[in-house]
Structure formats: C-alpha cells, structure tokens
Amino acid sequence: MAKEIIIPHKEISDPQKITQVMIKKFKEIDLDIHVNEVESLEDCHKTKTRILKIKNTKYFNMPQAPWLKDKK
C-alpha cells in the first residue's frame, strides 16, 4: 500500500531547499528518500500542493550464499 505526502508549494518554491524539505517529509512518515520509490508526483495548482505517492516496499540485502562463492 502506498503512502501519501502532501507538500504546500510555498515550502518547495526555493530550489535550494527542496531536497531538505523532501528528506524531512519522508522522515516524518518513517521512510528514506534514498530507499523508497515515488510512484507518482502530481502538482495541484488549484490547491497549490504537491502530492507524492510513495511505495513503502522494504528491500533487504542478503550476503552471497556460501555455496555460490567461487571455490579456489
């Protein structure tokens, strides 16, 4: 199930601050901007907001299985 973030345009109007605002908004809902994938991004000019839908899928890195390692 995707999570949703709504950000007012006034918070992201400065290009120097947009990354920091996005990182803060992701952390507020316990997600990581570098791990979780944005499914959709919509700008609503009527309400002056940006709506992000984010996959909350978790990925795990597994070490290489011992039987697949190169044998010397």
PDB file of N, CA, C and O in Angstrom, chain B, residues numbered from 101:
ATOM      1  N   MET B 101       0.836  -1.177   0.000  1.00  0.00           N
ATOM      2  CA  MET B 101       0.000   0.000   0.000  1.00  0.00           C
ATOM      3  C   MET B 101       0.884   1.244   0.000  1.00  0.00           C
ATOM      4  O   MET B 101       1.825   1.343   0.787  1.00  0.00           O
ATOM      5  N   ALA B 102       0.584   2.169  -0.864  1.00  0.00           N
ATOM      6  CA  ALA B 102       1.396   3.373  -0.996  1.00  0.00           C
ATOM      7  C   ALA B 102       1.050   4.394   0.078  1.00  0.00           C
ATOM      8  O   ALA B 102      -0.101   4.512   0.498  1.00  0.00           O
ATOM      9  N   LYS B 103       2.057   5.121   0.510  1.00  0.00           N
ATOM     10  CA  LYS B 103       1.847   6.212   1.452  1.00  0.00           C
ATOM     11  C   LYS B 103       1.782   7.500   0.649  1.00  0.00           C
ATOM     12  O   LYS B 103       2.280   7.572  -0.475  1.00  0.00           O
ATOM     13  N   GLU B 104       1.168   8.511   1.234  1.00  0.00           N
ATOM     14  CA  GLU B 104       0.967   9.768   0.526  1.00  0.00           C
ATOM     15  C   GLU B 104       1.525  10.927   1.345  1.00  0.00           C
ATOM     16  O   GLU B 104       1.354  10.993   2.562  1.00  0.00           O
ATOM     17  N   ILE B 105       2.195  11.835   0.645  1.00  0.00           N
ATOM     18  CA  ILE B 105       2.717  13.048   1.268  1.00  0.00           C
ATOM     19  C   ILE B 105       2.131  14.224   0.501  1.00  0.00           C
ATOM     20  O   ILE B 105       2.129  14.234  -0.730  1.00  0.00           O
ATOM     21  N   ILE B 106       1.631  15.217   1.238  1.00  0.00           N
ATOM     22  CA  ILE B 106       1.125  16.436   0.622  1.00  0.00           C
ATOM     23  C   ILE B 106       2.007  17.585   1.096  1.00  0.00           C
ATOM     24  O   ILE B 106       2.143  17.827   2.296  1.00  0.00           O
ATOM     25  N   ILE B 107       2.601  18.286   0.138  1.00  0.00           N
ATOM     26  CA  ILE B 107       3.532  19.364   0.451  1.00  0.00           C
ATOM     27  C   ILE B 107       3.012  20.659  -0.177  1.00  0.00           C
ATOM     28  O   ILE B 107       2.751  20.697  -1.380  1.00  0.00           O
ATOM     29  N   PRO B 108       2.859  21.712   0.618  1.00  0.00           N
ATOM     30  CA  PRO B 108       2.453  23.003   0.050  1.00  0.00           C
ATOM     31  C   PRO B 108       3.555  23.557  -0.864  1.00  0.00           C
ATOM     32  O   PRO B 108       4.743  23.406  -0.579  1.00  0.00           O
ATOM     33  N   HIS B 109       3.153  24.186  -1.942  1.00  0.00           N
ATOM     34  CA  HIS B 109       4.133  24.736  -2.885  1.00  0.00           C
ATOM     35  C   HIS B 109       5.040  25.787  -2.253  1.00  0.00           C
ATOM     36  O   HIS B 109       6.189  25.938  -2.667  1.00  0.00           O
ATOM     37  N   LYS B 110       4.542  26.511  -1.259  1.00  0.00           N
ATOM     38  CA  LYS B 110       5.369  27.556  -0.638  1.00  0.00           C
ATOM     39  C   LYS B 110       6.592  26.973   0.063  1.00  0.00           C
ATOM     40  O   LYS B 110       7.604  27.660   0.202  1.00  0.00           O
ATOM     41  N   GLU B 111       6.516  25.706   0.511  1.00  0.00           N
ATOM     42  CA  GLU B 111       7.663  25.069   1.164  1.00  0.00           C
ATOM     43  C   GLU B 111       8.738  24.646   0.168  1.00  0.00           C
ATOM     44  O   GLU B 111       9.913  24.571   0.527  1.00  0.00           O
ATOM     45  N   ILE B 112       8.354  24.370  -1.069  1.00  0.00           N
ATOM     46  CA  ILE B 112       9.315  23.862  -2.060  1.00  0.00           C
ATOM     47  C   ILE B 112       9.551  24.847  -3.202  1.00  0.00           C
ATOM     48  O   ILE B 112      10.065  24.471  -4.256  1.00  0.00           O
ATOM     49  N   SER B 113       9.180  26.086  -2.994  1.00  0.00           N
ATOM     50  CA  SER B 113       9.351  27.080  -4.061  1.00  0.00           C
ATOM     51  C   SER B 113      10.812  27.470  -4.267  1.00  0.00           C
ATOM     52  O   SER B 113      11.186  27.896  -5.360  1.00  0.00           O
ATOM     53  N   ASP B 114      11.634  27.333  -3.244  1.00  0.00           N
ATOM     54  CA  ASP B 114      13.061  27.649  -3.341  1.00  0.00           C
ATOM     55  C   ASP B 114      13.837  26.397  -3.739  1.00  0.00           C
ATOM     56  O   ASP B 114      13.861  25.432  -2.976  1.00  0.00           O
ATOM     57  N   PRO B 115      14.471  26.386  -4.910  1.00  0.00           N
ATOM     58  CA  PRO B 115      15.198  25.188  -5.349  1.00  0.00           C
ATOM     59  C   PRO B 115      16.353  24.789  -4.433  1.00  0.00           C
ATOM     60  O   PRO B 115      16.793  23.640  -4.465  1.00  0.00           O
ATOM     61  N   GLN B 116      16.850  25.720  -3.620  1.00  0.00           N
ATOM     62  CA  GLN B 116      17.939  25.406  -2.700  1.00  0.00           C
ATOM     63  C   GLN B 116      17.456  24.612  -1.485  1.00  0.00           C
ATOM     64  O   GLN B 116      18.263  23.983  -0.801  1.00  0.00           O
ATOM     65  N   LYS B 117      16.140  24.635  -1.209  1.00  0.00           N
ATOM     66  CA  LYS B 117      15.612  23.988  -0.014  1.00  0.00           C
ATOM     67  C   LYS B 117      14.782  22.743  -0.305  1.00  0.00           C
ATOM     68  O   LYS B 117      14.424  22.026   0.629  1.00  0.00           O
ATOM     69  N   ILE B 118      14.470  22.465  -1.546  1.00  0.00           N
ATOM     70  CA  ILE B 118      13.529  21.391  -1.863  1.00  0.00           C
ATOM     71  C   ILE B 118      14.011  20.018  -1.393  1.00  0.00           C
ATOM     72  O   ILE B 118      13.210  19.224  -0.899  1.00  0.00           O
ATOM     73  N   THR B 119      15.294  19.727  -1.537  1.00  0.00           N
ATOM     74  CA  THR B 119      15.808  18.425  -1.115  1.00  0.00           C
ATOM     75  C   THR B 119      15.681  18.246   0.384  1.00  0.00           C
ATOM     76  O   THR B 119      15.274  17.182   0.849  1.00  0.00           O
ATOM     77  N   GLN B 120      16.023  19.268   1.142  1.00  0.00           N
ATOM     78  CA  GLN B 120      15.926  19.182   2.603  1.00  0.00           C
ATOM     79  C   GLN B 120      14.475  19.024   3.053  1.00  0.00           C
ATOM     80  O   GLN B 120      14.195  18.291   4.002  1.00  0.00           O
ATOM     81  N   VAL B 121      13.556  19.707   2.379  1.00  0.00           N
ATOM     82  CA  VAL B 121      12.136  19.576   2.714  1.00  0.00           C
ATOM     83  C   VAL B 121      11.661  18.160   2.406  1.00  0.00           C
ATOM     84  O   VAL B 121      10.924  17.571   3.197  1.00  0.00           O
ATOM     85  N   MET B 122      12.072  17.611   1.272  1.00  0.00           N
ATOM     86  CA  MET B 122      11.662  16.259   0.895  1.00  0.00           C
ATOM     87  C   MET B 122      12.209  15.233   1.896  1.00  0.00           C
ATOM     88  O   MET B 122      11.484  14.322   2.297  1.00  0.00           O
ATOM     89  N   ILE B 123      13.463  15.368   2.299  1.00  0.00           N
ATOM     90  CA  ILE B 123      14.057  14.452   3.282  1.00  0.00           C
ATOM     91  C   ILE B 123      13.275  14.524   4.588  1.00  0.00           C
ATOM     92  O   ILE B 123      12.984  13.492   5.194  1.00  0.00           O
ATOM     93  N   LYS B 124      12.935  15.731   5.024  1.00  0.00           N
ATOM     94  CA  LYS B 124      12.190  15.905   6.274  1.00  0.00           C
ATOM     95  C   LYS B 124      10.803  15.265   6.183  1.00  0.00           C
ATOM     96  O   LYS B 124      10.364  14.600   7.121  1.00  0.00           O
ATOM     97  N   LYS B 125      10.118  15.462   5.066  1.00  0.00           N
ATOM     98  CA  LYS B 125       8.764  14.909   4.892  1.00  0.00           C
ATOM     99  C   LYS B 125       8.799  13.378   4.855  1.00  0.00           C
ATOM    100  O   LYS B 125       7.909  12.731   5.406  1.00  0.00           O
ATOM    101  N   PHE B 126       9.806  12.798   4.217  1.00  0.00           N
ATOM    102  CA  PHE B 126       9.940  11.334   4.184  1.00  0.00           C
ATOM    103  C   PHE B 126      10.183  10.801   5.588  1.00  0.00           C
ATOM    104  O   PHE B 126       9.583   9.800   5.981  1.00  0.00           O
ATOM    105  N   LYS B 127      11.063  11.461   6.356  1.00  0.00           N
ATOM    106  CA  LYS B 127      11.362  11.005   7.715  1.00  0.00           C
ATOM    107  C   LYS B 127      10.144  11.086   8.619  1.00  0.00           C
ATOM    108  O   LYS B 127      10.007  10.277   9.537  1.00  0.00           O
ATOM    109  N   GLU B 128       9.256  12.046   8.380  1.00  0.00           N
ATOM    110  CA  GLU B 128       8.050  12.189   9.204  1.00  0.00           C
ATOM    111  C   GLU B 128       7.156  10.952   9.131  1.00  0.00           C
ATOM    112  O   GLU B 128       6.439  10.644  10.082  1.00  0.00           O
ATOM    113  N   ILE B 129       7.199  10.249   8.004  1.00  0.00           N
ATOM    114  CA  ILE B 129       6.375   9.038   7.868  1.00  0.00           C
ATOM    115  C   ILE B 129       7.240   7.777   7.865  1.00  0.00           C
ATOM    116  O   ILE B 129       6.834   6.737   7.346  1.00  0.00           O
ATOM    117  N   ASP B 130       8.431   7.880   8.448  1.00  0.00           N
ATOM    118  CA  ASP B 130       9.359   6.748   8.627  1.00  0.00           C
ATOM    119  C   ASP B 130       9.781   6.096   7.318  1.00  0.00           C
ATOM    120  O   ASP B 130       9.821   4.870   7.217  1.00  0.00           O
ATOM    121  N   LEU B 131      10.094   6.912   6.318  1.00  0.00           N
ATOM    122  CA  LEU B 131      10.619   6.422   5.057  1.00  0.00           C
ATOM    123  C   LEU B 131      11.945   7.111   4.792  1.00  0.00           C
ATOM    124  O   LEU B 131      12.272   8.113   5.426  1.00  0.00           O
ATOM    125  N   ASP B 132      12.705   6.569   3.853  1.00  0.00           N
ATOM    126  CA  ASP B 132      14.005   7.116   3.488  1.00  0.00           C
ATOM    127  C   ASP B 132      13.956   7.539   2.025  1.00  0.00           C
ATOM    128  O   ASP B 132      13.582   6.752   1.155  1.00  0.00           O
ATOM    129  N   ILE B 133      14.328   8.764   1.764  1.00  0.00           N
ATOM    130  CA  ILE B 133      14.270   9.308   0.403  1.00  0.00           C
ATOM    131  C   ILE B 133      15.188   8.542  -0.552  1.00  0.00           C
ATOM    132  O   ILE B 133      14.952   8.535  -1.760  1.00  0.00           O
ATOM    133  N   HIS B 134      16.235   7.897  -0.019  1.00  0.00           N
ATOM    134  CA  HIS B 134      17.191   7.182  -0.860  1.00  0.00           C
ATOM    135  C   HIS B 134      16.825   5.717  -1.061  1.00  0.00           C
ATOM    136  O   HIS B 134      17.460   5.032  -1.864  1.00  0.00           O
ATOM    137  N   VAL B 135      15.821   5.224  -0.354  1.00  0.00           N
ATOM    138  CA  VAL B 135      15.443   3.817  -0.440  1.00  0.00           C
ATOM    139  C   VAL B 135      14.068   3.635  -1.071  1.00  0.00           C
ATOM    140  O   VAL B 135      13.887   2.789  -1.947  1.00  0.00           O
ATOM    141  N   ASN B 136      13.111   4.425  -0.629  1.00  0.00           N
ATOM    142  CA  ASN B 136      11.740   4.258  -1.080  1.00  0.00           C
ATOM    143  C   ASN B 136      11.505   4.963  -2.415  1.00  0.00           C
ATOM    144  O   ASN B 136      12.076   6.020  -2.686  1.00  0.00           O
ATOM    145  N   GLU B 137      10.658   4.357  -3.236  1.00  0.00           N
ATOM    146  CA  GLU B 137      10.426   4.820  -4.600  1.00  0.00           C
ATOM    147  C   GLU B 137       9.122   5.611  -4.698  1.00  0.00           C
ATOM    148  O   GLU B 137       8.100   5.200  -4.149  1.00  0.00           O
ATOM    149  N   VAL B 138       9.159   6.735  -5.392  1.00  0.00           N
ATOM    150  CA  VAL B 138       7.963   7.543  -5.615  1.00  0.00           C
ATOM    151  C   VAL B 138       7.198   6.951  -6.796  1.00  0.00           C
ATOM    152  O   VAL B 138       7.732   6.832  -7.899  1.00  0.00           O
ATOM    153  N   GLU B 139       5.933   6.580  -6.548  1.00  0.00           N
ATOM    154  CA  GLU B 139       5.088   6.029  -7.609  1.00  0.00           C
ATOM    155  C   GLU B 139       4.545   7.129  -8.505  1.00  0.00           C
ATOM    156  O   GLU B 139       4.552   6.999  -9.729  1.00  0.00           O
ATOM    157  N   SER B 140       4.078   8.206  -7.900  1.00  0.00           N
ATOM    158  CA  SER B 140       3.541   9.306  -8.698  1.00  0.00           C
ATOM    159  C   SER B 140       3.763  10.628  -7.992  1.00  0.00           C
ATOM    160  O   SER B 140       3.835  10.698  -6.765  1.00  0.00           O
ATOM    161  N   LEU B 141       3.870  11.667  -8.794  1.00  0.00           N
ATOM    162  CA  LEU B 141       4.060  13.022  -8.311  1.00  0.00           C
ATOM    163  C   LEU B 141       3.076  13.891  -9.079  1.00  0.00           C
ATOM    164  O   LEU B 141       3.111  13.939 -10.309  1.00  0.00           O
ATOM    165  N   GLU B 142       2.201  14.576  -8.357  1.00  0.00           N
ATOM    166  CA  GLU B 142       1.205  15.427  -9.002  1.00  0.00           C
ATOM    167  C   GLU B 142       1.244  16.810  -8.362  1.00  0.00           C
ATOM    168  O   GLU B 142       1.310  16.941  -7.140  1.00  0.00           O
ATOM    169  N   ASP B 143       1.202  17.833  -9.201  1.00  0.00           N
ATOM    170  CA  ASP B 143       1.083  19.195  -8.707  1.00  0.00           C
ATOM    171  C   ASP B 143      -0.339  19.657  -8.924  1.00  0.00           C
ATOM    172  O   ASP B 143      -0.830  19.673 -10.053  1.00  0.00           O
ATOM    173  N   CYS B 144      -1.000  20.031  -7.849  1.00  0.00           N
ATOM    174  CA  CYS B 144      -2.366  20.547  -7.926  1.00  0.00           C
ATOM    175  C   CYS B 144      -2.272  22.071  -7.828  1.00  0.00           C
ATOM    176  O   CYS B 144      -2.012  22.615  -6.755  1.00  0.00           O
ATOM    177  N   HIS B 145      -2.484  22.747  -8.946  1.00  0.00           N
ATOM    178  CA  HIS B 145      -2.353  24.208  -8.962  1.00  0.00           C
ATOM    179  C   HIS B 145      -3.568  24.887  -8.339  1.00  0.00           C
ATOM    180  O   HIS B 145      -3.505  26.054  -7.953  1.00  0.00           O
ATOM    181  N   LYS B 146      -4.651  24.167  -8.245  1.00  0.00           N
ATOM    182  CA  LYS B 146      -5.855  24.710  -7.617  1.00  0.00           C
ATOM    183  C   LYS B 146      -5.652  24.867  -6.109  1.00  0.00           C
ATOM    184  O   LYS B 146      -5.979  25.909  -5.541  1.00  0.00           O
ATOM    185  N   THR B 147      -5.112  23.827  -5.461  1.00  0.00           N
ATOM    186  CA  THR B 147      -4.874  23.872  -4.010  1.00  0.00           C
ATOM    187  C   THR B 147      -3.438  24.267  -3.678  1.00  0.00           C
ATOM    188  O   THR B 147      -3.090  24.408  -2.506  1.00  0.00           O
ATOM    189  N   LYS B 148      -2.611  24.445  -4.692  1.00  0.00           N
ATOM    190  CA  LYS B 148      -1.199  24.814  -4.541  1.00  0.00           C
ATOM    191  C   LYS B 148      -0.450  23.836  -3.642  1.00  0.00           C
ATOM    192  O   LYS B 148       0.211  24.224  -2.679  1.00  0.00           O
ATOM    193  N   THR B 149      -0.576  22.541  -3.992  1.00  0.00           N
ATOM    194  CA  THR B 149       0.126  21.492  -3.252  1.00  0.00           C
ATOM    195  C   THR B 149       0.753  20.506  -4.223  1.00  0.00           C
ATOM    196  O   THR B 149       0.365  20.416  -5.387  1.00  0.00           O
ATOM    197  N   ARG B 150       1.724  19.777  -3.718  1.00  0.00           N
ATOM    198  CA  ARG B 150       2.339  18.674  -4.453  1.00  0.00           C
ATOM    199  C   ARG B 150       1.988  17.400  -3.708  1.00  0.00           C
ATOM    200  O   ARG B 150       2.165  17.307  -2.493  1.00  0.00           O
ATOM    201  N   ILE B 151       1.487  16.415  -4.451  1.00  0.00           N
ATOM    202  CA  ILE B 151       1.065  15.157  -3.855  1.00  0.00           C
ATOM    203  C   ILE B 151       1.990  14.054  -4.347  1.00  0.00           C
ATOM    204  O   ILE B 151       2.098  13.808  -5.549  1.00  0.00           O
ATOM    205  N   LEU B 152       2.655  13.395  -3.408  1.00  0.00           N
ATOM    206  CA  LEU B 152       3.561  12.295  -3.721  1.00  0.00           C
ATOM    207  C   LEU B 152       2.948  10.997  -3.212  1.00  0.00           C
ATOM    208  O   LEU B 152       2.482  10.933  -2.075  1.00  0.00           O
ATOM    209  N   LYS B 153       2.948   9.973  -4.040  1.00  0.00           N
ATOM    210  CA  LYS B 153       2.558   8.634  -3.603  1.00  0.00           C
ATOM    211  C   LYS B 153       3.816   7.791  -3.620  1.00  0.00           C
ATOM    212  O   LYS B 153       4.496   7.688  -4.641  1.00  0.00           O
ATOM    213  N   ILE B 154       4.123   7.184  -2.473  1.00  0.00           N
ATOM    214  CA  ILE B 154       5.399   6.512  -2.287  1.00  0.00           C
ATOM    215  C   ILE B 154       5.185   5.054  -1.945  1.00  0.00           C
ATOM    216  O   ILE B 154       4.363   4.712  -1.095  1.00  0.00           O
ATOM    217  N   LYS B 155       5.947   4.188  -2.630  1.00  0.00           N
ATOM    218  CA  LYS B 155       5.924   2.765  -2.295  1.00  0.00           C
ATOM    219  C   LYS B 155       6.634   2.593  -0.965  1.00  0.00           C
ATOM    220  O   LYS B 155       7.700   3.169  -0.745  1.00  0.00           O
ATOM    221  N   ASN B 156       6.053   1.810  -0.084  1.00  0.00           N
ATOM    222  CA  ASN B 156       6.716   1.562   1.193  1.00  0.00           C
ATOM    223  C   ASN B 156       7.271   0.146   1.244  1.00  0.00           C
ATOM    224  O   ASN B 156       7.333  -0.468   2.309  1.00  0.00           O
ATOM    225  N   THR B 157       7.673  -0.365   0.089  1.00  0.00           N
ATOM    226  CA  THR B 157       8.283  -1.674  -0.004  1.00  0.00           C
ATOM    227  C   THR B 157       9.664  -1.633   0.648  1.00  0.00           C
ATOM    228  O   THR B 157      10.423  -0.682   0.459  1.00  0.00           O
ATOM    229  N   LYS B 158       9.977  -2.668   1.412  1.00  0.00           N
ATOM    230  CA  LYS B 158      11.288  -2.741   2.038  1.00  0.00           C
ATOM    231  C   LYS B 158      12.159  -3.709   1.257  1.00  0.00           C
ATOM    232  O   LYS B 158      11.706  -4.779   0.848  1.00  0.00           O
ATOM    233  N   TYR B 159      13.401  -3.329   1.055  1.00  0.00           N
ATOM    234  CA  TYR B 159      14.363  -4.165   0.360  1.00  0.00           C
ATOM    235  C   TYR B 159      15.433  -4.595   1.349  1.00  0.00           C
ATOM    236  O   TYR B 159      15.858  -3.810   2.196  1.00  0.00           O
ATOM    237  N   PHE B 160      15.864  -5.834   1.240  1.00  0.00           N
ATOM    238  CA  PHE B 160      16.886  -6.369   2.121  1.00  0.00           C
ATOM    239  C   PHE B 160      18.045  -6.867   1.277  1.00  0.00           C
ATOM    240  O   PHE B 160      17.837  -7.524   0.257  1.00  0.00           O
ATOM    241  N   ASN B 161      19.250  -6.561   1.692  1.00  0.00           N
ATOM    242  CA  ASN B 161      20.441  -7.072   1.030  1.00  0.00           C
ATOM    243  C   ASN B 161      20.875  -8.336   1.743  1.00  0.00           C
ATOM    244  O   ASN B 161      21.061  -8.351   2.960  1.00  0.00           O
ATOM    245  N   MET B 162      21.032  -9.381   0.975  1.00  0.00           N
ATOM    246  CA  MET B 162      21.483 -10.643   1.550  1.00  0.00           C
ATOM    247  C   MET B 162      22.930 -10.879   1.146  1.00  0.00           C
ATOM    248  O   MET B 162      23.314 -10.594   0.012  1.00  0.00           O
ATOM    249  N   PRO B 163      23.725 -11.394   2.057  1.00  0.00           N
ATOM    250  CA  PRO B 163      25.089 -11.746   1.668  1.00  0.00           C
ATOM    251  C   PRO B 163      25.042 -12.919   0.688  1.00  0.00           C
ATOM    252  O   PRO B 163      24.066 -13.667   0.631  1.00  0.00           O
ATOM    253  N   GLN B 164      26.092 -13.054  -0.058  1.00  0.00           N
ATOM    254  CA  GLN B 164      26.136 -14.137  -1.045  1.00  0.00           C
ATOM    255  C   GLN B 164      26.121 -15.491  -0.320  1.00  0.00           C
ATOM    256  O   GLN B 164      26.797 -15.680   0.691  1.00  0.00           O
ATOM    257  N   ALA B 165      25.345 -16.412  -0.857  1.00  0.00           N
ATOM    258  CA  ALA B 165      25.233 -17.742  -0.266  1.00  0.00           C
ATOM    259  C   ALA B 165      26.580 -18.457  -0.350  1.00  0.00           C
ATOM    260  O   ALA B 165      27.280 -18.344  -1.356  1.00  0.00           O
ATOM    261  N   PRO B 166      26.947 -19.193   0.702  1.00  0.00           N
ATOM    262  CA  PRO B 166      28.259 -19.858   0.733  1.00  0.00           C
ATOM    263  C   PRO B 166      28.460 -20.825  -0.429  1.00  0.00           C
ATOM    264  O   PRO B 166      29.579 -20.956  -0.925  1.00  0.00           O
ATOM    265  N   TRP B 167      27.410 -21.500  -0.872  1.00  0.00           N
ATOM    266  CA  TRP B 167      27.565 -22.487  -1.949  1.00  0.00           C
ATOM    267  C   TRP B 167      27.699 -21.832  -3.325  1.00  0.00           C
ATOM    268  O   TRP B 167      28.001 -22.512  -4.306  1.00  0.00           O
ATOM    269  N   LEU B 168      27.473 -20.488  -3.407  1.00  0.00           N
ATOM    270  CA  LEU B 168      27.625 -19.796  -4.683  1.00  0.00           C
ATOM    271  C   LEU B 168      28.969 -19.085  -4.804  1.00  0.00           C
ATOM    272  O   LEU B 168      29.318 -18.584  -5.873  1.00  0.00           O
ATOM    273  N   LYS B 169      29.715 -19.044  -3.716  1.00  0.00           N
ATOM    274  CA  LYS B 169      31.026 -18.379  -3.749  1.00  0.00           C
ATOM    275  C   LYS B 169      31.977 -19.176  -4.618  1.00  0.00           C
ATOM    276  O   LYS B 169      31.877 -20.397  -4.732  1.00  0.00           O
ATOM    277  N   ASP B 170      32.906 -18.448  -5.229  1.00  0.00           N
ATOM    278  CA  ASP B 170      33.919 -19.132  -6.056  1.00  0.00           C
ATOM    279  C   ASP B 170      34.800 -20.006  -5.174  1.00  0.00           C
ATOM    280  O   ASP B 170      35.306 -19.561  -4.143  1.00  0.00           O
ATOM    281  N   LYS B 171      34.972 -21.225  -5.585  1.00  0.00           N
ATOM    282  CA  LYS B 171      35.826 -22.146  -4.837  1.00  0.00           C
ATOM    283  C   LYS B 171      37.235 -22.080  -5.404  1.00  0.00           C
ATOM    284  O   LYS B 171      37.416 -22.076  -6.622  1.00  0.00           O
ATOM    285  N   LYS B 172      38.209 -22.028  -4.551  1.00  0.00           N
ATOM    286  CA  LYS B 172      39.599 -21.917  -5.004  1.00  0.00           C
ATOM    287  C   LYS B 172      40.335 -23.188  -4.740  1.00  0.00           C
ATOM    288  O   LYS B 172      41.521 -23.290  -5.051  1.00  0.00           O
TER     289      LYS B 172
END
